[in-house]
Amino acid sequence: MYALALDTATPALTVGIVDLETGTTLAQRGQTHSRGHAEVLVPFLLECLDEAGLQRSDLGAVIVGCGPGPFTGLRVGMATGAAFGDALGIEVHGVCSLDAIAHGHPGEIVVLTDARRKEVYWARYRDGARIDGPGVIKPADLDIAGATVVEGSPTPETLVAVGRNLIGTPPQPLVPLYLRRPDAVEMAARG
């Protein structure tokens, strides 16, 4: 069985096809831009299927990163994953994008991603298990004592690794981790 893995929570869009038996990525695409995920996500997804030599019907699950991330970015990825899963009649599971970034890192780490507005999304982990967060904070206010800082984006393999235990269980509603109000609401509040 194969899984479609995608994440739009960070500036680096990630989409790929993962073999669930081996945990390896058969094809992946990515793009590092803070905007424009909506225009390239579905074409990248279809390119991955072609490169892997698979049909849509070969997929058995969708694993999608649920943030934390920006309002529009999360909605693009989660709506695409949900629509694709619904159209194919396959299960769709959401995972914390920070958990996927942390996957495979030993010891105590703090995962950071850009939250814009001079802030970061963060979570703290010990041997892969989240022990604090996720949250949003100014970097100067974050206590990273005793931890290694890890920055980046999830990969298809890490998204599936984090969500692997969910496959075969009843899917739960996808819940985005926004952690703050959308930029448009903030601008409207300022008048």
Secondary structure as UniProt FT lines:
FT   STRAND          2..7
FT   STRAND          12..19
FT   TURN            20..22
FT   STRAND          25..32
FT   HELIX           37..52
FT   HELIX           56..58
FT   STRAND          59..65
FT   HELIX           71..88
FT   STRAND          91..95
FT   HELIX           97..102
FT   TURN            103..104
FT   STRAND          108..116
FT   TURN            117..118
FT   STRAND          119..126
FT   TURN            127..128
FT   STRAND          129..137
FT   HELIX           139..141
FT   TURN            145..146
FT   STRAND          148..151
FT   HELIX           156..163
FT   HELIX           164..166
FT   TURN            167..168
FT   HELIX           183..190
//
